[in-house]
Amino acid sequence: MRPARNRPPKLEPRVEVSRPAPPPTLEVLIERSKVAGTGGSGPGSNELRRIVERLANGDRRALGELAPMAGLTSVDAWTAVTGAFGATADVAVIDASRTIAATRTAVARVLEVATSGARVAIATAYPASLVTLHLSFARLARDNGADVVDLADFGPIRADGRTPRWLRWVGGVAVVSDGGALCDTRDGEAAREWMFAIPRPALVIADGPFAEVAWESGIEVVAFAGLDRPGLALAAAIGGRCTLVPMRTDRPARGYCALEDLIAGSEAGPEPPAAASVIDQ
């Protein structure tokens, strides 16, 4: 028989209390859905450098429906893009913290306009991805007193070189339709028809060409844009008439649920890091 000192210790059962993992933060949820952060679609660093260079040169392929801005340099363009998105010449990424802060700023601005009873117009060029996000803003604006534009079908019109197309309002959100389905649009034809069809609003909430055409028409915009269409960063850098919410605009609609919850909560928070004013008007 072995001495007691050489025997293995007596095993006693242990009871440990497991603690549930803390819920993911809003930033983590947005990065998981690839609405911002790394991964997902969007230009790489080489392509982004070319896009920004074209912005500085006034190339309409990069500016979309925005007019060229005189005196703009590549340094100015990068200052605007980095300020809005957090991207640099070496890292083509959308900073999720900027997405969250800009959404809160957008909510605060929409509430301010809505409570004055002003007219708000909403449109999306990417309904398969963004219509539910815009519907959240439509409810926020309407519930707080805004006159949200909501019209009968307008058309037929031409959009992206195709006819017939119509402007159709879904819960106060204007989209392009072929009569049987909702369609993406990337040029300014439908957006210009939209501006002609609606009474002039105090605020536009939109993305893509709808946001660009509204801004060029002298209307204040809450705009959503990704690095594939960063011209609105220049508009935001001018200051005073554009709140840019940086995000990918091609994710599945459920990927924006975290932002929709933020909008529904109506929590206005701190403003996003300010983009430097690079253009003298």
C-alpha positions in Angstrom: 0.0 0.0 0.0 1.4 3.4 -1.0 2.0 6.0 1.6 -0.8 8.7 1.7 1.6 11.3 0.3 2.0 9.3 -2.9 -1.7 8.9 -3.5 -3.5 11.0 -6.1 -5.6 13.8 -4.7 -9.2 13.0 -4.0 -11.3 14.4 -6.7 -14.2 16.6 -5.6 -17.0 17.6 -7.9 -17.0 21.2 -8.9 -20.0 23.3 -9.7 -19.3 26.3 -11.9 -21.9 28.9 -12.7 -21.9 29.6 -16.4 -22.5 33.2 -17.4 -24.1 34.1 -20.7 -22.0 36.0 -23.1 -22.8 39.7 -23.3 -24.9 40.7 -26.3 -22.9 41.9 -29.3 -22.5 45.7 -29.6 -24.2 47.6 -32.4 -20.8 48.0 -34.0 -20.2 44.3 -34.0 -23.7 43.6 -35.5 -23.0 46.1 -38.3 -19.6 44.5 -39.1 -21.1 41.0 -39.0 -23.7 42.0 -41.6 -20.9 43.6 -43.6 -22.8 46.9 -43.9 -19.5 48.4 -42.7 -16.2 47.2 -41.6 -14.0 44.7 -43.5 -15.2 42.1 -46.0 -18.2 42.3 -48.2 -18.4 43.9 -51.6 -16.9 47.3 -52.6 -13.8 48.6 -54.2 -10.4 47.5 -53.2 -7.7 50.0 -52.4 -6.4 50.2 -56.0 -9.9 50.8 -57.3 -10.7 53.3 -54.6 -7.5 55.3 -55.5 -8.7 55.5 -59.1 -12.2 56.5 -58.1 -10.9 59.3 -55.8 -8.5 60.5 -58.5 -11.5 60.7 -60.9 -13.5 62.7 -58.3 -10.7 65.2 -58.2 -10.6 65.4 -62.0 -14.3 66.0 -62.2 -15.0 62.7 -64.0 -18.8 62.1 -64.1 -18.4 58.4 -63.8 -17.1 59.0 -60.3 -19.3 62.0 -59.5 -22.6 60.3 -60.6 -25.2 63.1 -60.8 -23.0 65.6 -59.0 -21.6 68.5 -61.1 -17.7 68.8 -61.1 -16.4 71.1 -58.4 -14.0 73.7 -59.4 -10.6 73.9 -57.7 -10.8 70.4 -56.2 -7.5 68.6 -55.7 -6.8 65.0 -54.9 -5.8 66.0 -51.4 -9.2 67.6 -51.0 -11.0 64.6 -52.3 -9.1 62.2 -50.0 -9.8 64.5 -47.0 -13.5 64.3 -47.8 -13.5 60.5 -48.3 -11.4 59.8 -45.3 -13.5 62.1 -43.1 -16.8 60.5 -44.2 -15.9 56.8 -44.5 -12.6 56.4 -42.5 -11.0 54.9 -45.7 -7.5 55.7 -46.8 -5.4 55.2 -49.9 -4.1 52.0 -48.4 -7.3 50.7 -46.6 -10.6 50.7 -48.5 -12.9 50.2 -45.5 -16.0 51.9 -44.0 -15.5 52.6 -40.3 -18.6 51.1 -38.5 -18.3 53.7 -35.7 -18.8 56.4 -38.4 -21.9 54.6 -39.7 -23.4 54.5 -36.2 -22.6 58.1 -35.3 -23.9 59.4 -38.7 -27.1 57.4 -38.4 -27.7 59.0 -35.0 -27.0 62.4 -36.5 -29.4 61.7 -39.4 -32.1 60.6 -36.9 -31.7 63.9 -35.0 -32.0 65.9 -38.1 -35.0 64.1 -39.4 -36.7 64.6 -36.0 -35.9 68.3 -36.1 -37.4 68.7 -39.5 -40.4 66.5 -38.8 -41.4 68.2 -35.6 -41.7 71.5 -37.6 -44.3 69.8 -39.8 -42.1 70.2 -42.9 -42.3 68.1 -46.1 -39.9 65.2 -46.4 -39.3 63.1 -49.5 -37.7 59.7 -49.4 -36.4 57.5 -52.3 -34.1 54.6 -52.8 -32.2 53.5 -55.9 -31.5 50.0 -54.4 -34.9 48.8 -53.1 -33.9 45.1 -52.7 -31.4 46.2 -50.1 -32.5 49.6 -48.6 -36.3 49.9 -48.8 -36.9 48.6 -45.2 -34.2 51.0 -43.9 -35.9 53.9 -45.7 -39.3 52.8 -44.4 -37.9 53.1 -40.9 -37.1 56.8 -41.6 -40.5 57.3 -43.3 -42.2 56.1 -40.1 -39.9 58.2 -37.9 -40.7 61.3 -39.9 -44.4 60.7 -40.2 -44.9 59.8 -36.6 -43.2 63.0 -35.5 -45.3 65.3 -37.7 -43.6 65.5 -41.1 -45.6 65.6 -44.3 -44.0 62.6 -46.0 -44.5 62.6 -49.8 -46.5 59.6 -50.9 -48.0 59.8 -54.4 -49.7 57.6 -56.9 -47.6 55.9 -59.7 -45.9 58.5 -61.9 -45.0 57.6 -65.5 -44.3 56.0 -67.7 -40.7 57.2 -67.6 -37.3 56.1 -68.9 -34.8 54.8 -66.4 -31.3 53.4 -67.1 -32.1 53.5 -70.8 -35.2 51.3 -70.4 -38.9 51.9 -70.9 -41.5 51.7 -69.7 -40.7 52.4 -66.1 -42.7 54.1 -63.3 -42.0 55.8 -60.0 -43.9 53.9 -57.3 -44.3 54.9 -53.7 -44.1 52.1 -51.1 -45.0 53.4 -47.6 -43.8 56.9 -48.6 -40.5 55.6 -50.2 -40.2 56.3 -53.9 -38.7 53.5 -56.0 -38.4 52.6 -59.7 -40.8 49.9 -61.0 -41.4 48.1 -64.3 -45.0 47.6 -63.3 -44.4 44.2 -61.8 -41.2 44.5 -59.8 -39.0 47.0 -58.1 -35.9 47.9 -60.0 -32.4 49.2 -59.1 -31.4 52.4 -60.9 -28.0 53.9 -61.3 -28.3 56.9 -63.6 -30.1 60.1 -63.0 -33.1 59.8 -65.4 -35.6 58.5 -62.8 -34.2 60.8 -60.1 -34.8 63.9 -62.3 -38.4 62.7 -63.1 -38.9 62.2 -59.3 -37.8 65.8 -58.6 -40.2 67.0 -61.2 -43.1 64.9 -59.9 -42.9 65.8 -56.2 -43.7 69.1 -54.4 -40.4 70.6 -53.3 -39.4 69.1 -49.9 -37.5 70.7 -47.0 -35.5 67.5 -46.6 -34.7 64.5 -48.8 -33.7 61.1 -47.4 -32.2 59.0 -50.2 -29.3 57.2 -51.8 -27.5 56.9 -55.1 -28.8 59.3 -57.9 -31.8 60.3 -55.9 -29.6 61.9 -53.2 -27.2 63.4 -55.8 -29.9 65.0 -57.9 -31.7 66.4 -54.8 -28.4 67.9 -53.5 -27.7 69.4 -56.9 -31.2 70.9 -56.8 -30.4 72.8 -53.7 -32.2 70.6 -51.2 -30.8 69.4 -47.9 -30.2 65.6 -48.0 -29.7 62.8 -45.6 -27.7 60.5 -47.9 -26.5 56.9 -47.8 -23.5 55.9 -49.8 -20.7 53.4 -50.0 -17.2 53.6 -51.3 -18.4 52.6 -54.8 -20.2 56.0 -55.0 -18.3 58.4 -52.8 -19.1 61.7 -54.5 -21.5 62.6 -51.8 -18.6 62.8 -49.4 -17.6 66.0 -51.3 -21.1 67.3 -50.7 -20.8 66.5 -47.0 -17.5 68.2 -46.8 -18.9 71.4 -48.1 -21.1 71.5 -45.0 -24.5 72.7 -44.2 -26.7 70.7 -46.6 -25.7 67.0 -46.5 -25.6 64.4 -43.8 -23.8 61.4 -45.2 -24.3 58.0 -43.6 -21.5 55.8 -44.9 -22.5 52.2 -45.5 -22.6 49.5 -48.2 -25.8 49.8 -50.1 -26.0 46.3 -51.6 -26.4 44.0 -48.6 -29.4 41.9 -48.0 -32.2 43.9 -46.3 -32.0 42.0 -43.0 -28.4 43.2 -42.7 -29.7 46.7 -41.9 -31.9 45.5 -39.0 -29.5 46.9 -36.3 -29.7 50.3 -37.9 -33.5 50.1 -38.2 -33.7 49.3 -34.5 -31.5 52.4 -33.8 -33.8 54.5 -35.9 -36.9 53.1 -34.2 -35.4 54.0 -30.9 -35.1 57.6 -32.0 -31.9 58.1 -30.1 -30.0 61.1 -31.3 -26.4 60.9 -30.3 -23.1 62.5 -30.9 -22.2 63.7 -34.4 -19.8 61.7 -36.5 -16.2 62.8 -37.0 -16.5 65.9 -39.1 -15.2 65.9 -42.6 -13.0 68.8 -43.3 -14.5 71.6 -45.3 -12.4 71.5 -48.5 -14.4 73.6 -50.9 -15.1 77.3 -50.6 -18.5 78.2 -51.9 
